Amino acid sequence: MKVFIIYAHPSEDSFTRHVRERFIEGLEAAGHSYLISDLYKMGFRTDMTESEYLREANYDDDAPLPDDVIAEQNKINASNAIVFIYPVFWTEAPAKLVGWFDRVWTYGFAYGDESIGMKQLDKGLVICVAGRSLYHLTHYGHLDAMKTVMLGDRLCDRVKYKDFIVLDGMSKYAMIAREANWDRNLDIAYEAGFTLEYLGQSMRITKKQLLWNGVNLALKIIDKEPNKIVVVNSDTPIICDGQSALDFTLYIGYDHNCQRIVVNKAAISEDFFRLSTGVAGEVGQKLVNYGVRLAIVGDFSGYTSKPLHDYIYECNKGNHLYFTSDENEAVKMIGR
């Protein structure tokens, strides 16, 4: 998934900068790519010119747009998700971000006739840092007001699934609370990046590390009724033959009560993809015998063997072994 981050903070000496970095770490750990518009750093102009105003006021989508606006709109349409990271200033985003919406959400792109130029994005996420506590923001109606503006108006149906995260209690005026909330809020930011692709789905996602035969594995456990799915990422092959496939899948099944497993291609020995070795057949038979569903995620286009591509095609029509280039698709395939 490709994520477009709009970041708005006037200083790198800020907690919000750490939030940005931890969120990106989560994205990268989940295998996503991103591009970022750091509005203050890039000197994005926030005031509309008279010609820009007249274009919007007269609903004139034939009038030209400034190059910097077109650049931002192109970033949106090149992405699958959009994320806003900023501090709360007087129950609102910084003026720099407000001006970004004023200029980028143009007639004919973000609103207008049915033939608007902005595609509907899969995910939309707001992460804002607040000095006040969540209790205070909720009690005085500030949280609902911010959600109404960002989710109800600015994002609205321009994204399929959206959420609003407040990292609260970060005022320097209350340093004890700030220090107590620091790590917790950064963990939330990381988790938001790591699980972004599942935003809007009714599920619980946890992650853990596993040392398996000397190899460090990153596990993501997706608990979605009626099935549980374990996603495994490894830099080293852990499935090299039928026996290693059986050992690993049985361990996952026992430890997590799960018979649906997604692994990245690097976790599979190259012998598997040379059908003459018989490894693929051994692994496939073990999966059938023990009722395990396994999906392998990676790029298989580099293999020139027609029998292998035929094998992949046939497996994807079955019930136990699947191949795809997209982890999200893999989760859907084995979750059927």
C-alpha positions as CSV (number, residue, x, y, z in Angstrom):
1,M,0.0,0.0,0.0
2,K,1.2,3.5,-0.9
3,V,0.6,6.1,1.8
4,F,0.6,9.9,1.4
5,I,1.5,11.7,4.7
6,I,0.7,15.3,5.1
7,Y,2.8,16.6,8.1
8,A,2.3,20.0,9.6
9,H,4.5,21.2,12.4
10,P,6.7,24.3,12.5
11,S,9.5,22.7,14.5
12,E,11.6,19.6,14.4
13,D,12.1,20.0,18.2
14,S,8.7,18.6,19.0
15,F,7.0,15.4,20.1
16,T,5.0,15.5,16.9
17,R,8.2,14.9,15.0
18,H,8.7,11.7,17.0
19,V,5.2,10.6,16.2
20,R,5.9,11.1,12.5
21,E,9.0,8.9,12.7
22,R,7.3,6.1,14.7
23,F,4.3,6.1,12.4
24,I,6.7,5.7,9.4
25,E,8.6,2.9,11.2
26,G,5.3,1.1,11.6
27,L,4.4,1.6,7.9
28,E,7.8,0.3,6.8
29,A,7.6,-2.7,9.2
30,A,4.3,-3.7,7.5
31,G,5.9,-3.4,4.1
32,H,4.2,-0.2,2.9
33,S,5.7,2.7,1.0
34,Y,5.0,6.3,1.6
35,L,5.6,9.8,0.3
36,I,5.4,12.9,2.6
37,S,4.5,16.6,2.3
38,D,6.2,18.4,5.2
39,L,4.2,21.6,4.7
40,Y,6.4,23.9,6.8
41,K,9.7,22.5,5.5
42,M,8.5,22.8,1.9
43,G,7.2,26.3,2.5
44,F,3.8,25.4,1.2
45,R,1.8,28.6,0.5
46,T,-1.5,28.5,2.4
47,D,-3.2,31.8,1.4
48,M,-5.4,31.6,-1.7
49,T,-4.7,34.1,-4.4
50,E,-7.6,36.1,-5.8
51,S,-7.6,34.0,-9.0
52,E,-7.8,30.8,-6.9
53,Y,-10.7,32.2,-4.9
54,L,-12.6,33.3,-8.0
55,R,-12.1,29.8,-9.5
56,E,-13.7,28.2,-6.5
57,A,-16.4,30.9,-6.0
58,N,-17.5,30.6,-9.6
59,Y,-17.2,26.8,-9.8
60,D,-14.9,27.2,-12.7
61,D,-13.0,24.0,-13.2
62,D,-11.6,25.2,-16.5
63,A,-9.5,27.9,-14.7
64,P,-5.9,26.9,-14.3
65,L,-4.5,25.6,-11.0
66,P,-1.1,26.6,-9.5
67,D,1.7,24.0,-10.0
68,D,2.1,23.4,-6.2
69,V,-1.6,22.5,-5.9
70,I,-1.4,20.1,-8.9
71,A,1.6,18.5,-7.4
72,E,-0.3,17.7,-4.1
73,Q,-3.3,16.4,-6.0
74,N,-1.1,14.1,-8.1
75,K,0.4,12.7,-4.8
76,I,-3.1,12.0,-3.6
77,N,-4.1,10.1,-6.8
78,A,-0.8,8.2,-6.7
79,S,-1.7,6.8,-3.2
80,N,-4.0,4.3,-1.6
81,A,-4.2,6.0,1.8
82,I,-3.9,9.5,3.2
83,V,-2.6,10.4,6.7
84,F,-2.5,13.7,8.5
85,I,-0.1,14.2,11.4
86,Y,-0.2,17.5,13.3
87,P,-0.5,19.2,16.7
88,V,-3.8,20.6,17.9
89,F,-3.9,24.4,17.9
90,W,-7.0,25.9,19.5
91,T,-9.2,22.8,18.6
92,E,-8.0,22.9,15.0
93,A,-5.1,21.9,12.8
94,P,-2.3,24.4,12.3
95,A,-3.1,27.2,9.8
96,K,-0.6,25.7,7.4
97,L,-2.7,22.5,7.1
98,V,-6.0,24.4,7.0
99,G,-4.6,26.4,4.1
100,W,-3.5,23.2,2.4
101,F,-7.2,22.0,2.4
102,D,-8.3,25.5,1.2
103,R,-6.1,25.3,-1.8
104,V,-5.8,21.6,-2.6
105,W,-9.5,20.6,-2.2
106,T,-10.4,22.4,-5.4
107,Y,-13.6,22.3,-7.4
108,G,-13.5,19.6,-10.0
109,F,-11.0,17.6,-7.9
110,A,-12.3,17.2,-4.3
111,Y,-15.9,18.3,-4.9
112,G,-18.3,19.2,-7.7
113,D,-19.9,17.0,-10.3
114,E,-19.7,13.2,-10.3
115,S,-16.7,13.4,-12.6
116,I,-14.4,14.8,-10.0
117,G,-10.7,14.2,-10.4
118,M,-9.9,12.9,-6.9
119,K,-10.1,9.1,-6.6
120,Q,-11.7,7.6,-3.5
121,L,-8.8,6.5,-1.3
122,D,-9.0,3.2,0.7
123,K,-7.9,4.7,4.0
124,G,-7.9,8.0,5.7
125,L,-6.2,8.6,9.1
126,V,-5.8,11.7,11.3
127,I,-3.2,11.6,14.1
128,C,-3.1,14.7,16.2
129,V,-1.1,15.6,19.3
130,A,-2.9,17.4,22.0
131,G,-1.7,19.0,25.2
132,R,-5.0,18.5,27.0
133,S,-6.2,15.1,28.2
134,L,-8.6,13.1,26.2
135,Y,-11.1,13.5,29.1
136,H,-10.9,17.3,28.8
137,L,-11.3,17.2,25.0
138,T,-14.3,14.9,25.3
139,H,-15.9,16.7,28.2
140,Y,-15.9,20.1,26.6
141,G,-16.9,18.8,23.1
142,H,-13.6,19.6,21.5
143,L,-13.0,16.1,20.3
144,D,-16.4,15.8,18.6
145,A,-15.8,19.2,16.9
146,M,-12.4,18.2,15.5
147,K,-13.8,14.9,14.3
148,T,-16.7,16.7,12.6
149,V,-14.4,19.0,10.7
150,M,-11.7,16.4,9.7
151,L,-13.7,13.2,9.2
152,G,-17.2,14.6,8.5
153,D,-16.2,17.5,6.2
154,R,-12.7,17.3,4.9
155,L,-12.4,13.5,4.4
156,C,-16.1,12.6,4.3
157,D,-16.7,10.0,1.5
158,R,-13.4,10.8,-0.2
159,V,-12.0,7.8,1.7
160,K,-13.6,4.4,2.2
161,Y,-12.5,4.0,5.8
162,K,-11.3,6.7,8.2
163,D,-10.3,7.1,11.8
164,F,-9.2,9.9,14.2
165,I,-6.4,9.3,16.8
166,V,-5.6,11.8,19.6
167,L,-2.3,11.4,21.3
168,D,-3.2,13.3,24.4
169,G,-1.5,14.7,27.6
170,M,1.6,16.0,25.8
171,S,1.7,19.6,27.1
172,K,5.1,20.9,28.3
173,Y,3.2,22.7,31.0
174,A,2.5,19.4,32.7
175,M,5.9,17.6,32.3
176,I,5.1,14.7,34.6
177,A,2.1,13.7,32.5
178,R,4.0,14.4,29.3
179,E,6.8,12.0,30.3
180,A,4.3,9.4,31.5
181,N,2.4,9.5,28.2
182,W,5.5,9.7,25.9
183,D,6.1,6.0,25.2
184,R,2.5,5.0,25.2
185,N,1.6,7.6,22.6
186,L,4.6,6.6,20.4
187,D,3.5,2.9,20.6
188,I,0.1,4.0,19.4
189,A,1.7,5.9,16.5
190,Y,3.7,2.8,15.5
191,E,0.7,0.5,15.7
192,A,-1.3,2.9,13.6
193,G,1.3,2.7,10.8
194,F,1.7,-1.1,11.2
195,T,-2.0,-1.9,11.0
196,L,-3.2,0.9,8.6
197,E,-4.2,-1.5,5.9
198,Y,-6.8,-3.1,8.2
199,L,-8.4,0.2,9.2
200,G,-12.2,-0.2,9.0
201,Q,-12.2,-3.9,9.4
202,S,-13.7,-5.6,12.5
203,M,-10.7,-7.3,13.9
204,R,-8.0,-7.3,16.6
205,I,-4.4,-7.2,15.5
206,T,-1.4,-8.0,17.7
207,K,2.3,-8.4,16.9
208,K,5.1,-10.3,18.5
209,Q,8.6,-11.6,17.8
210,L,9.4,-15.3,17.5
211,L,12.8,-17.0,17.5
212,W,12.4,-20.1,15.4
213,N,15.4,-22.4,14.9
214,G,17.7,-19.4,15.4
215,V,15.7,-17.1,13.0
216,N,14.0,-14.0,14.2
217,L,10.5,-13.8,12.9
218,A,8.0,-10.9,13.0
219,L,4.5,-12.2,13.6
220,K,1.2,-10.3,13.1
221,I,-1.8,-12.1,14.5
222,I,-5.1,-11.1,12.9
223,D,-8.0,-12.2,15.1
224,K,-11.1,-11.8,12.8
225,E,-14.2,-13.9,13.4
226,P,-14.6,-16.6,12.5
227,N,-10.9,-17.1,11.6
228,K,-7.5,-16.3,13.1
229,I,-4.6,-15.6,10.7
230,V,-0.9,-15.4,11.5
231,V,1.2,-13.3,9.1
232,V,4.9,-14.2,9.2
233,N,7.8,-12.1,7.9
234,S,11.3,-13.6,7.7
235,D,14.5,-12.6,6.0
236,T,15.7,-16.3,6.0
237,P,14.0,-19.4,4.6
238,I,12.2,-21.4,7.3
239,I,10.2,-23.7,5.0
240,C,12.7,-25.8,3.1
241,D,10.9,-29.1,2.7
242,G,7.8,-31.0,3.8
243,Q,9.0,-31.7,7.3
244,S,10.0,-28.1,8.1
245,A,6.7,-26.9,6.7
246,L,4.9,-29.4,8.9
247,D,6.9,-28.5,12.0
248,F,6.4,-24.8,11.6
249,T,2.7,-24.9,10.7
250,L,1.9,-27.2,13.6
251,Y,3.8,-25.0,16.0
252,I,1.8,-21.9,14.8
253,G,-1.4,-24.0,15.0
254,Y,-0.7,-25.1,18.5
255,D,0.7,-21.8,19.8
256,H,-2.0,-19.5,18.3
257,N,-4.8,-21.9,17.6
258,C,-4.6,-21.1,13.9
259,Q,-4.5,-23.0,10.7
260,R,-4.3,-20.1,8.3
261,I,-0.8,-18.7,7.8
262,V,0.7,-16.0,5.5
263,V,4.4,-16.0,4.8
264,N,6.6,-13.7,2.7
265,K,8.4,-15.3,-0.2
266,A,11.8,-14.9,1.6
267,A,10.6,-17.4,4.2
268,I,10.4,-20.2,1.5
269,S,13.4,-22.0,0.1
270,E,14.2,-21.5,-3.5
271,D,14.1,-25.3,-4.0
272,F,10.3,-24.9,-3.5
273,F,10.1,-23.0,-6.8
274,R,12.1,-25.6,-8.7
275,L,9.3,-28.2,-9.1
276,S,11.9,-30.9,-10.1
277,T,13.1,-31.0,-6.5
278,G,9.7,-32.2,-5.3
279,V,9.6,-29.7,-2.4
280,A,6.5,-27.9,-3.5
281,G,4.7,-31.3,-3.8
282,E,5.8,-32.3,-0.3
283,V,4.7,-29.0,1.3
284,G,1.4,-29.0,-0.5
285,Q,0.6,-32.6,0.6
286,K,1.4,-31.7,4.3
287,L,-1.0,-28.8,4.1
288,V,-3.8,-31.0,2.7
289,N,-3.1,-33.7,5.3
290,Y,-3.3,-31.4,8.2
291,G,-5.9,-29.0,7.0
292,V,-3.6,-25.9,6.9
293,R,-4.0,-23.0,4.5
294,L,-0.8,-21.2,3.5
295,A,-0.4,-18.1,1.4
296,I,2.9,-17.0,0.0
297,V,3.4,-13.3,-0.7
298,G,6.0,-12.1,-3.1
299,D,6.9,-11.4,-6.7
300,F,6.8,-14.5,-8.8
301,S,7.1,-12.8,-12.2
302,G,10.9,-13.4,-12.3
303,Y,10.4,-17.2,-12.7
304,T,10.4,-18.3,-16.3
305,S,9.2,-21.9,-15.7
306,K,5.8,-22.4,-17.3
307,P,5.1,-25.5,-15.2
308,L,5.7,-23.3,-12.1
309,H,3.2,-20.6,-13.2
310,D,0.7,-23.3,-14.1
311,Y,1.2,-24.8,-10.6
312,I,0.6,-21.4,-9.0
313,Y,-2.5,-20.9,-11.1
314,E,-4.0,-24.2,-10.1
315,C,-3.1,-23.7,-6.4
316,N,-4.9,-20.4,-6.3
317,K,-8.1,-22.2,-7.4
318,G,-7.8,-24.7,-4.5
319,N,-8.1,-24.5,-0.8
320,H,-4.7,-25.0,0.8
321,L,-1.9,-23.1,-1.0
322,Y,-2.0,-19.6,-2.4
323,F,0.3,-17.2,-4.2
324,T,-0.1,-13.5,-4.4
325,S,1.9,-10.3,-4.6
326,D,-0.2,-8.5,-1.9
327,E,-0.4,-9.3,1.8
328,N,-3.9,-7.9,2.1
329,E,-5.0,-10.1,-0.8
330,A,-3.3,-13.1,0.9
331,V,-5.3,-12.5,4.1
332,K,-8.5,-12.4,2.1
333,M,-7.7,-15.5,0.2
334,I,-7.0,-17.7,3.2
335,G,-9.7,-16.1,5.2
336,R,-12.4,-17.3,2.9
